[in-house]
Every structure is written in structure tokens, then in C-alpha cells.
Amino acid sequence: MSAKVTIERLGHLGDGIARGPVFVAGALPGEVVSGELDGGRLTAPRIVTPSPDRVSAPCRHYKTCGGCALQHASDAFVAAWKQEVVRTALAAQGLAPPFRAILTSPPQSRRRAVFSGRRTKHGVLVGFHARASGMVVDVPGCLLVDPAIARARPCLEALTRLGASRKGALALTVTVAPEGPDIAVAGGKPADAALRAELAALAEAHGLSRLSWEGEVIALRQRPTVGFDGIAVTPPPGAFLQATGQGEAALRAAAAEAVGNAARIADLFAGCGSFALPLARRAEVHAVEGAGEMVAALDEGWRRASGLKRVTTEVRDLFRRPLLPDELARFDAVVIDPPRAGAEAQMTELARGEVARIAAVSCNPVSFARDAAILVAGGYALHWVQVVDQFRWSPHVELAALFSRDHIPV
């Protein structure tokens, strides 16, 4: 059925939403759009009245690739919208803190990306998935990834040719390292002796620092490192890292400001140490993380570095076993950077405790707002929110914030 709708707002995935609701991909608020109504979605949309915020997408892959949902919107619009996403989530919890200006990573700054690799009848295909589809789209001109990742494409194609089965796709995680690309592969053939030899030769030929297959290191030419404010760490294969160096630096600066002059800091969900190690230049840090291999990487990075104060580590599932108020009592400040689900159990214990300052980092405005409300109900003040956009042209939002006990000056 043909229909014409007016877009009222954007949804959290970047779709335009008209009354109904009717979802329209690629539409902006205020636009009149026509198309075929299929359930609650307008298919084959045609913009009748464009928004003044509409721009020409800079990437030639925009219409087919599902990686960037918002290239049709101006940078100013996207920045304001992402701020509003966080503001709306907090308002739903009765919170209205001051917001700082958003910080956005530049194009070609993604230092880590996950590609899909498939064998085809005529060769191989390496790229990203199309929007809401299992189809892989070739993206040789991607404007998101660091040029070092773009240069690794021939290697990714060779890996797919060697190790992908006819039925499934490889997941190829590429991380930029000064020593050469660090590639971790999942979903491939079993690594028998012949495949191992071929993979090792490929790693040598393409100058990889490390090649891992299903979590096992197949080739290690040089230990790949990531610099956390100049402190070198070798992360486990495929380990989580902030998407861009600029985004990580922005979040780290916000966290460092939030903890102030604290002498003893707990870093919860510490990962490989992106916050803990730089903070150790001025404070003793206790880093807690559920993944043992990340804790080992953090600890090794500390032992190899110079000029850092004491860093202790603990492998602990903070969802099941959050730090309790008596354990938190020895810290002057906490940095907490949980996964998308947030940290409800740990925030509940923080709210019961007396830690003076909390630097909260989040990649999910909704779970952050829920957790923020727990802290505020426990007597904390939410002083400011800093939105960081390191997933340029996507609906994804990251942020940092400062909470403190009311009697603590900020």
C-alpha cells in the first residue's frame, strides 16, 4: 500500500519515525517521505520534502553498506541528536545534568574493525554486512577505518581464500599496531598442520605482527602493542579496545578530570588498562576485570612501564560479585566502564558506599541513565556529562560523567 508520512523523530537505530509508528530508513525529522507501507515500515522510500539537515553521503558505499546509518545527515545534526539521545535517557530518570560539547572522532580513525569474509563461486568477498542483512558488501573505499586497516585488505582476502568454508563466513578482527596489523580470525576451518603452515607463511608475507585463529596464536612476528597514553600494552587476540585513539583519549581525559587528585583509585571493568595505567602516573590503582587474559595484559604493561605507581589487579565477575562498601572504603575514587548492559549491581553497592568521586564511562545511554539514577538516589550528585562520538556516522553513543558526594567540591 502506498503511503506518505512526515518524520517526527529519529529512533535509537537512526531510522526516521513517523506517527503510527512507521519506520523509515534514511529519513530525517521534518521530512515528508512516500513509499510502500509494509507493516510498520516504509519500503522503497522517496524523499518528497527534504530536511535542511540532509547532505550527500560522502562514502560511495553508503547505500549498500550497513556500517553507517547517518551519513545523509549533517555533522551538526548528528552531534545535536546524539547529545539529545543521552539527555532524553537521563530525563526519563528525572535527571537533567549540564552537558559539555560533544567530541567527535575524525574520518579514517577506527583502529579496530571486524570484517566478514566469504568464499564465492568466483573468489572471495571481504567487507561489512548490508543493513539488516547477512549479505557481505565489499567496501574498498571505507571512510571509517584507519588507512593501515584498508591496506590489510589483500591479507584479509588471502585469509578468506585459505580458511573460510563454503557455508560460513569468517569474522576477521583487525587491530592497528605499530608492529604491523594484528589479526584475529574466527569461524574458519579447523587449523590442521597444513593450514597452520600456510597461515604462518601468509602472516610473514603480509607483515602481520600477530595472526590468531580461533583464539590460538598461529604466528607471532612481533608482539603487537597498543599505546594507552604512551604506555605500551600487548592485548589478547581480538580484545576489546576503544574504537579510536581520539575517542579513547577524550574518555580518558574526562575520567582523569573526574577523579581529581585521588590518591587511591579503583578501575572497575578495567579491560587491558586504558584508564588504569595512565592514572597510575599519579595514583595507586586497583584494576578489576572479569577476563583473566586482559588482566594479565594490563599487569604486564604495568611491569614493563616506568614511572608508574603501584597497580594491583583482580580477576572478578563484577556482575555476580560486585565490590562491596567495605571493599570500596579504601578508595578515594572509582572509574567504572561497564559493557552495554551497564553495572546495576555494582552501582547499587557504590550507592551504599562512601567513595568521594566516581568517573562513569558508558556506551549505552539507557543503562547509564538507570545506573545514574541509582547513584543519585544514594546521595551522589551528577555534575556533568561528556558525550564522545567515536562511532562517526552511526547511532552509537559513548559518554563520560562525574558523580561525587554532595560535600565534595568539584
C-alpha positions as CSV (number, residue, x, y, z in Angstrom):
1,M,0.0,0.0,0.0
2,S,1.4,3.4,-1.0
3,A,1.7,6.0,1.8
4,K,3.1,9.4,2.5
5,V,4.3,10.2,6.0
6,T,6.0,13.0,7.9
7,I,9.0,12.1,10.0
8,E,8.7,13.2,13.6
9,R,11.9,12.0,15.2
10,L,14.8,9.5,14.9
11,G,14.8,6.2,16.6
12,H,17.8,4.8,18.6
13,L,19.0,2.9,15.5
14,G,18.9,6.0,13.3
15,D,15.6,5.3,11.4
16,G,13.2,8.1,10.9
17,I,9.9,7.5,12.8
18,A,6.5,8.8,11.7
19,R,3.2,8.6,13.5
20,G,2.0,5.0,13.8
21,P,4.8,4.3,14.4
22,V,6.2,3.9,10.9
23,F,9.9,3.4,10.5
24,V,11.7,4.9,7.5
25,A,15.4,4.2,6.9
26,G,17.5,7.1,5.8
27,A,14.9,9.8,6.7
28,L,15.3,12.8,8.9
29,P,12.9,14.7,11.2
30,G,10.6,17.1,9.3
31,E,10.9,15.3,6.0
32,V,7.9,14.2,4.0
33,V,8.5,10.7,2.6
34,S,6.5,8.5,0.3
35,G,6.8,4.7,-0.3
36,E,5.2,1.3,0.2
37,L,3.8,0.6,3.6
38,D,4.8,-2.9,4.8
39,G,3.6,-3.4,8.3
40,G,5.3,-0.7,10.4
41,R,8.0,0.1,7.8
42,L,8.0,2.2,4.7
43,T,9.9,0.4,2.0
44,A,11.5,2.0,-1.1
45,P,11.2,5.4,0.5
46,R,11.3,8.6,-1.7
47,I,12.1,11.9,-0.1
48,V,9.3,14.4,-1.1
49,T,10.4,17.3,1.1
50,P,14.0,17.1,2.3
51,S,15.3,18.4,5.6
52,P,17.7,21.3,5.5
53,D,20.0,19.0,7.6
54,R,20.2,16.5,4.7
55,V,23.6,16.2,3.0
56,S,25.1,14.0,0.3
57,A,26.6,10.9,1.8
58,P,30.4,11.2,1.5
59,C,31.0,7.4,1.1
60,R,30.3,5.7,-2.2
61,H,29.3,2.5,-0.3
62,Y,26.6,4.3,1.8
63,K,23.5,2.9,0.0
64,T,24.7,-0.8,0.3
65,C,26.8,-1.0,3.4
66,G,25.1,-1.2,6.8
67,G,28.0,0.3,8.7
68,C,27.0,3.9,8.6
69,A,23.3,4.8,9.2
70,L,23.6,8.6,9.4
71,Q,25.8,9.8,6.5
72,H,22.8,11.5,5.0
73,A,22.7,14.0,7.9
74,S,24.9,17.0,8.6
75,D,27.6,16.7,11.2
76,A,25.9,19.4,13.3
77,F,22.6,17.5,13.2
78,V,24.2,14.2,14.3
79,A,26.1,15.9,17.1
80,A,23.0,17.5,18.4
81,W,20.9,14.3,18.1
82,K,23.5,12.2,20.0
83,Q,23.5,14.8,22.8
84,E,19.7,14.6,22.8
85,V,19.7,10.8,23.0
86,V,21.6,11.0,26.2
87,R,19.7,13.9,27.6
88,T,16.4,12.1,26.9
89,A,17.5,8.9,28.6
90,L,18.5,10.9,31.7
91,A,15.3,12.9,31.7
92,A,13.3,9.6,31.8
93,Q,15.1,9.0,35.1
94,G,14.4,12.6,36.4
95,L,17.9,13.8,35.8
96,A,19.0,16.9,34.0
97,P,22.8,17.5,34.3
98,P,24.9,20.0,32.4
99,F,26.3,18.8,29.1
100,R,29.7,19.6,27.6
101,A,30.2,20.0,23.9
102,I,30.4,16.6,22.1
103,L,33.8,15.4,20.9
104,T,33.7,13.5,17.6
105,S,36.5,11.3,16.1
106,P,37.6,12.2,12.6
107,P,37.1,10.0,9.5
108,Q,39.6,7.2,8.9
109,S,40.4,6.9,12.6
110,R,38.9,3.5,13.5
111,R,41.9,1.5,14.8
112,R,40.0,-1.8,15.1
113,A,37.3,-3.2,12.8
114,V,35.6,-6.6,12.3
115,F,35.2,-7.7,8.7
116,S,33.2,-10.6,7.3
117,G,34.9,-12.9,4.7
118,R,33.1,-15.3,2.4
119,R,34.2,-17.6,-0.3
120,T,32.2,-17.2,-3.5
121,K,31.9,-19.1,-6.8
122,H,34.4,-16.7,-8.4
123,G,36.7,-15.9,-5.5
124,V,36.3,-14.2,-2.1
125,L,34.4,-11.3,-0.7
126,V,35.6,-9.3,2.3
127,G,33.6,-6.4,3.8
128,F,30.8,-5.4,6.1
129,H,27.2,-6.6,6.3
130,A,24.5,-4.8,4.4
131,R,21.9,-3.1,6.6
132,A,19.7,-5.7,8.4
133,S,21.1,-8.4,6.2
134,G,23.6,-11.3,6.1
135,M,24.9,-10.2,2.8
136,V,28.5,-9.0,2.8
137,V,29.3,-5.8,1.0
138,D,32.7,-5.0,-0.4
139,V,33.9,-1.7,1.0
140,P,37.3,-0.8,-0.5
141,G,36.8,2.9,-0.1
142,C,35.6,2.8,3.6
143,L,35.9,6.3,5.2
144,L,35.8,5.0,8.7
145,V,38.9,2.7,9.1
146,D,42.5,3.7,9.6
147,P,44.5,3.6,6.4
148,A,46.6,0.8,7.9
149,I,43.4,-1.4,8.1
150,A,42.5,-0.5,4.5
151,R,46.0,-1.7,3.4
152,A,45.4,-5.0,5.1
153,R,42.6,-5.9,2.6
154,P,44.8,-8.2,0.4
155,C,45.7,-10.1,3.6
156,L,42.1,-10.5,4.6
157,E,41.2,-11.8,1.2
158,A,44.0,-14.3,1.3
159,L,42.9,-15.5,4.8
160,T,39.4,-15.9,3.5
161,R,40.6,-17.9,0.5
162,L,42.7,-20.2,2.7
163,G,40.5,-20.6,5.7
164,A,36.8,-20.0,5.0
165,S,34.4,-22.9,4.5
166,R,31.9,-22.8,1.7
167,K,29.0,-22.5,4.1
168,G,30.1,-19.9,6.6
169,A,31.7,-16.5,6.9
170,L,34.9,-15.6,8.7
171,A,35.0,-12.9,11.3
172,L,38.2,-11.0,10.7
173,T,39.2,-8.6,13.5
174,V,41.9,-6.2,12.5
175,T,43.7,-4.0,15.0
176,V,46.2,-1.4,14.1
177,A,49.6,-1.8,15.8
178,P,53.0,-0.1,15.2
179,E,54.5,-3.5,14.7
180,G,52.1,-4.4,11.9
181,P,48.4,-5.5,11.6
182,D,47.2,-7.7,14.4
183,I,44.5,-10.1,13.0
184,A,42.3,-12.5,14.9
185,V,40.1,-14.9,12.9
186,A,37.0,-16.8,14.0
187,G,34.6,-19.1,12.2
188,G,37.2,-20.8,9.9
189,K,38.2,-24.3,9.1
190,P,40.0,-26.4,11.8
191,A,43.7,-25.4,11.8
192,D,45.4,-28.6,10.8
193,A,49.2,-28.8,10.2
194,A,48.9,-27.8,6.5
195,L,46.7,-24.8,7.2
196,R,48.9,-23.7,10.0
197,A,51.9,-23.7,7.8
198,E,50.1,-21.7,5.1
199,L,48.8,-19.2,7.6
200,A,52.2,-18.7,9.1
201,A,53.6,-18.0,5.6
202,L,50.8,-15.6,4.9
203,A,51.5,-13.7,8.1
204,E,55.1,-13.3,7.1
205,A,54.3,-12.3,3.5
206,H,51.9,-9.6,4.6
207,G,54.0,-8.3,7.6
208,L,51.5,-9.1,10.3
209,S,52.6,-8.6,13.9
210,R,50.3,-11.5,15.0
211,L,47.8,-13.9,13.5
212,S,45.4,-15.8,15.7
213,W,43.0,-18.5,14.6
214,E,40.0,-19.3,16.9
215,G,41.9,-17.7,19.8
216,E,45.1,-19.6,19.2
217,V,48.2,-17.7,18.1
218,I,49.4,-19.1,14.8
219,A,52.1,-16.6,14.0
220,L,53.9,-14.0,16.1
221,R,56.4,-12.0,14.2
222,Q,56.5,-9.1,16.8
223,R,54.4,-8.5,19.9
224,P,51.6,-6.1,18.8
225,T,51.2,-3.2,21.1
226,V,48.6,-0.5,21.8
227,G,49.6,2.7,23.5
228,F,47.5,3.9,26.4
229,D,48.7,7.5,26.6
230,G,52.1,6.3,25.7
231,I,52.1,3.2,27.8
232,A,52.5,0.1,25.7
233,V,50.3,-3.0,26.2
234,T,50.0,-6.2,24.2
235,P,46.3,-7.0,24.3
236,P,45.0,-10.6,23.9
237,P,44.0,-11.6,20.3
238,G,40.8,-9.7,19.3
239,A,40.5,-8.0,22.7
240,F,38.1,-5.1,23.3
241,L,39.6,-1.6,22.7
242,Q,38.1,1.8,22.4
243,A,37.3,2.2,18.7
244,T,39.5,5.2,18.0
245,G,42.6,6.7,19.7
246,Q,40.9,10.1,19.7
247,G,37.8,8.7,21.4
248,E,39.8,6.9,24.0
249,A,41.9,10.0,24.7
250,A,38.7,12.0,25.2
251,L,37.2,9.5,27.6
252,R,40.5,9.1,29.5
253,A,40.8,12.9,29.9
254,A,37.2,13.1,31.2
255,A,37.9,10.3,33.7
256,A,41.1,11.8,34.8
257,E,39.4,15.1,35.5
258,A,36.6,13.4,37.3
259,V,38.8,11.5,39.8
260,G,40.7,14.7,40.5
261,N,43.6,14.4,43.0
262,A,42.5,11.0,44.3
263,A,45.5,9.0,45.7
264,R,43.8,5.6,45.5
265,I,41.6,4.6,42.6
266,A,39.6,1.5,41.7
267,D,39.2,0.9,38.0
268,L,36.2,-1.4,37.5
269,F,35.7,-3.3,34.2
270,A,39.3,-2.3,33.6
271,G,39.9,-4.2,30.4
272,C,43.6,-4.0,29.3
273,G,44.3,-0.8,31.3
274,S,43.3,2.1,29.1
275,F,42.3,4.1,32.2
276,A,44.2,2.3,35.0
277,L,47.7,2.6,33.5
278,P,47.7,6.3,32.7
279,L,46.1,7.1,36.0
280,A,48.9,5.2,37.7
281,R,51.2,8.1,36.8
282,R,49.7,10.0,39.8
283,A,47.8,7.5,41.9
284,E,47.8,3.9,43.1
285,V,45.3,1.9,41.1
286,H,43.4,-1.4,41.8
287,A,42.2,-2.8,38.4
288,V,39.3,-5.2,38.4
289,E,38.3,-7.1,35.3
290,G,36.4,-10.4,34.6
291,A,38.6,-11.6,31.7
292,G,41.8,-13.1,33.0
293,E,43.8,-12.6,29.8
294,M,43.0,-8.9,29.8
295,V,44.2,-8.6,33.4
296,A,47.4,-10.4,32.5
297,A,48.0,-7.9,29.7
298,L,47.3,-5.0,32.0
299,D,49.7,-6.3,34.6
300,E,52.4,-7.0,32.1
301,G,52.0,-3.5,30.7
302,W,52.5,-2.0,34.2
303,R,55.6,-4.1,34.9
304,R,57.2,-3.1,31.6
305,A,56.4,0.6,32.1
306,S,58.5,3.1,34.1
307,G,57.4,5.9,36.3
308,L,54.1,4.4,37.4
309,K,52.8,4.0,40.9
310,R,51.6,0.7,42.2
311,V,48.9,-1.1,40.2
312,T,47.2,-4.2,41.6
313,T,44.9,-6.4,39.7
314,E,42.0,-8.7,40.4
315,V,40.1,-11.1,38.2
316,R,36.5,-10.8,39.3
317,D,33.0,-11.0,37.7
318,L,31.5,-7.7,38.8
319,F,28.1,-8.7,37.6
320,R,28.0,-11.6,40.1
321,R,30.4,-10.3,42.7
322,P,30.4,-6.5,42.8
323,L,32.9,-4.8,45.2
324,L,31.0,-4.2,48.5
325,P,31.1,-1.0,50.5
326,D,33.7,-2.3,52.9
327,E,36.0,-3.1,50.0
328,L,35.3,0.2,48.3
329,A,36.1,2.2,51.5
330,R,39.9,2.2,50.9
331,F,39.5,4.1,47.6
332,D,39.2,7.9,47.1
333,A,37.7,7.5,43.6
334,V,36.3,4.9,41.2
335,V,36.4,4.7,37.4
336,I,33.8,2.3,36.0
337,D,33.4,1.4,32.3
338,P,30.9,-1.5,32.0
339,P,29.6,-3.2,28.9
340,R,26.3,-2.1,27.2
341,A,24.2,-3.8,29.9
342,G,25.6,-1.3,32.5
343,A,26.5,-2.2,36.0
344,E,23.4,-2.2,38.1
345,A,24.7,-4.5,40.9
346,Q,28.0,-2.6,41.2
347,M,26.3,0.8,41.1
348,T,24.0,-0.3,43.9
349,E,27.0,-1.1,46.1
350,L,28.7,2.1,45.2
351,A,25.5,4.0,46.2
352,R,25.7,2.3,49.6
353,G,29.4,3.2,50.0
354,E,31.2,6.5,50.6
355,V,33.6,6.8,47.7
356,A,34.1,10.5,47.1
357,R,34.2,10.6,43.3
358,I,33.0,8.3,40.5
359,A,34.1,8.6,36.9
360,A,31.4,6.7,34.9
361,V,32.0,5.8,31.3
362,S,29.3,4.2,29.2
363,C,28.4,3.0,25.7
364,N,24.7,2.8,26.3
365,P,22.7,5.9,27.4
366,V,19.7,3.9,28.7
367,S,21.7,1.6,31.0
368,F,23.8,4.7,32.0
369,A,20.7,6.6,33.0
370,R,19.4,3.7,35.0
371,D,22.7,3.4,36.8
372,A,23.0,7.2,37.3
373,A,19.6,7.2,39.0
374,I,20.8,4.6,41.4
375,L,23.8,6.7,42.4
376,V,21.8,9.9,42.7
377,A,19.3,8.1,44.9
378,G,22.2,7.1,47.1
379,G,23.3,10.7,47.6
380,Y,25.6,11.4,44.7
381,A,25.4,14.5,42.5
382,L,25.8,14.2,38.8
383,H,27.9,17.2,37.9
384,W,28.4,16.9,34.1
385,V,28.1,14.6,31.1
386,Q,30.6,14.5,28.2
387,V,29.3,12.8,25.1
388,V,32.1,11.2,22.9
389,D,31.3,10.2,19.3
390,Q,33.9,7.7,18.2
391,F,31.5,5.8,16.0
392,R,31.1,8.5,13.5
393,W,28.0,8.3,11.2
394,S,26.4,5.6,13.4
395,P,23.7,5.8,16.0
396,H,26.2,4.6,18.7
397,V,26.9,6.9,21.6
398,E,29.6,6.9,24.3
399,L,29.9,9.2,27.3
400,A,31.7,10.0,30.5
401,A,30.3,11.7,33.6
402,L,31.3,12.8,37.1
403,F,29.5,11.8,40.2
404,S,30.5,13.0,43.7
405,R,29.2,13.1,47.2
406,D,27.5,16.5,47.6
407,H,30.0,17.7,50.1
408,I,33.0,17.2,47.7
409,P,33.9,20.4,45.8
410,V,34.2,19.9,42.0
